[in-house]
Amino acid sequence: MNEPDLTAVGSASLLGELLGDRLPPAASIPAAAVDLAGAARDLLDAVVGTEVDDGTRARLAAQLREVAAELRTQRRDPVIVLVRRPDGRIDNLTQAGCGPLNPRAPELRFAPFPPPPAADAPFHPVEVEGTVVLDASFGGGPGRAHGGVVAGLFDEALGRANTAAGLNGMTVALEVRFRAGAPLGVPLRVTARCDRVDGRKRFSSGELWSGDTLVAEAHAVYVTERAPGS
């Protein structure tokens, strides 16, 4: 089997399907790789909030450039890292929605999904729930998350709801209504579900909560990608 043409594949889920059994298991990712990304994520928060003197900033900037240069001595091509979870689902560990190998991604973590439905099972709505704490690097207004970050949380969570329902697809429309500010530094809870399916389209909805306060709600449409040449 020839390698898939990565330039012709737009979604990680389709790429994972094309790679099939060649995907590595999630357990093959070393803990050190996740720890490195976590340390870099912590660094982003520290940089945003620091008030160290200019000399310290200059010294640390030089050190960080040396670290970046060392990391680039061995670089993947392509950068994307796909793995297969024990339940068979495909996960993209470098994506910006919540990829554990991407320090720019928020640490949005989901409760375990129910087992994947059988391929011939009729569709039924599935709800997923995730939690996240947003640090200062995700800030917008004072003490609040940027609205684009909230939209990103929804894009990820609603897409995960599709995955939990045994579906995939790429985002073609996302509408977010903000009800309150999303506070930084406290646990936020996102709920999402795939509501219905119409051919290649998937319609999803969700809510973001801070305690009992509804922060925002969203609706999205996803469309499955056709395999190259189909």
Sequence and secondary structure as in RCSB ss.txt:
>XXXX:A:sequence
MNEPDLTAVGSASLLGELLGDRLPPAASIPAAAVDLAGAARDLLDAVVGTEVDDGTRARLAAQLREVAAELRTQR
RDPVIVLVRRPDGRIDNLTQAGCGPLNPRAPELRFAPFPPPPAADAPFHPVEVEGTVVLDASFGGGPGRAHGGVV
AGLFDEALGRANTAAGLNGMTVALEVRFRAGAPLGVPLRVTARCDRVDGRKRFSSGELWSGDTLVAEAHAVYVTE
RAPGS
>XXXX:A:secstr
     GGG   HHHHHHHHGGGS BGGGS HHHHHHHHHHHHHHHHHHH    HHHHHHHHHHHHHHHHHHTTS 
 SS   EEE TTS EEETT TTT TT TTS   EE        TTS    EEEEEEEE  GGGB STTBB HHHH
HHHHHHHHHHHHHHTT   EEEEEEEEE S  BSSSEEEEEEEEEEEETTEEEEEEEEEETTEEEEEEEEEEE  
  TT 
